[in-house]
Amino acid sequence: MPDPVAWTMIESGWKVFDAEGEEIGTVDEVTGDENVDIFDGLAIKQGILSKDHYVPSENVAQIVEGEVHLSL
């Protein structure tokens, strides 16, 4: 697996995986304050017609280049 990266590197369109390794959607938006290094969470798009789902930062287990892995 690639090396972990900081939350500030996350970009829209990155793949999001659940705790079992299943792809569940893509990053639509990252919320936080880069100036004080506070990561609040992610808005995840699960389909073209679906509403975004918010995932708090405490449910993010690992971030690697192009992928966000959740603890859920």
C-alpha positions in Angstrom: 0.0 0.0 0.0 1.3 3.5 -0.7 2.6 5.8 2.0 0.0 7.8 4.1 -0.5 11.5 3.2 -1.9 14.5 5.1 -5.5 15.3 5.0 -4.6 18.6 3.2 -3.7 16.5 0.1 -7.2 15.0 -0.3 -8.9 16.1 -3.6 -12.4 15.8 -5.0 -12.8 12.6 -6.8 -10.5 10.4 -4.6 -12.0 7.0 -4.0 -13.5 6.2 -0.5 -13.4 2.7 1.0 -15.2 1.3 4.0 -13.6 -0.7 6.8 -13.9 -3.9 4.8 -12.2 -2.5 1.7 -15.3 -2.0 -0.4 -15.4 1.2 -2.5 -18.4 3.2 -1.3 -18.0 6.5 -3.3 -15.8 9.4 -4.0 -14.7 12.5 -2.1 -16.9 15.5 -3.1 -15.6 18.0 -0.5 -13.1 18.2 2.3 -14.0 20.4 5.4 -11.4 21.8 7.8 -9.1 24.7 8.4 -5.6 24.3 6.8 -4.3 27.4 8.7 -4.6 25.7 12.1 -4.5 22.1 10.7 -8.0 21.1 11.8 -9.6 18.3 9.7 -13.4 18.2 10.2 -14.4 15.6 7.7 -15.5 14.7 4.2 -18.6 14.9 2.0 -18.8 11.7 0.1 -20.8 11.2 -3.2 -22.1 7.7 -3.6 -23.7 8.0 -7.0 -24.7 10.5 -9.6 -28.2 11.1 -8.2 -27.4 10.5 -4.6 -27.2 13.1 -1.9 -23.7 13.6 -0.3 -23.0 11.9 3.0 -20.9 13.6 5.6 -18.2 11.5 7.4 -16.5 13.1 10.5 -12.7 13.1 10.6 -12.7 10.6 13.5 -14.1 8.0 11.1 -11.2 8.3 8.7 -8.7 5.5 9.4 -6.1 6.1 6.7 -5.4 8.5 3.8 -3.1 7.4 0.9 -2.6 9.0 -2.5 -5.9 8.9 -4.3 -7.8 7.0 -1.6 -9.5 7.6 1.8 -10.1 4.5 4.0 -12.8 4.7 6.7 -13.1 2.9 10.0 -16.8 2.3 9.4 
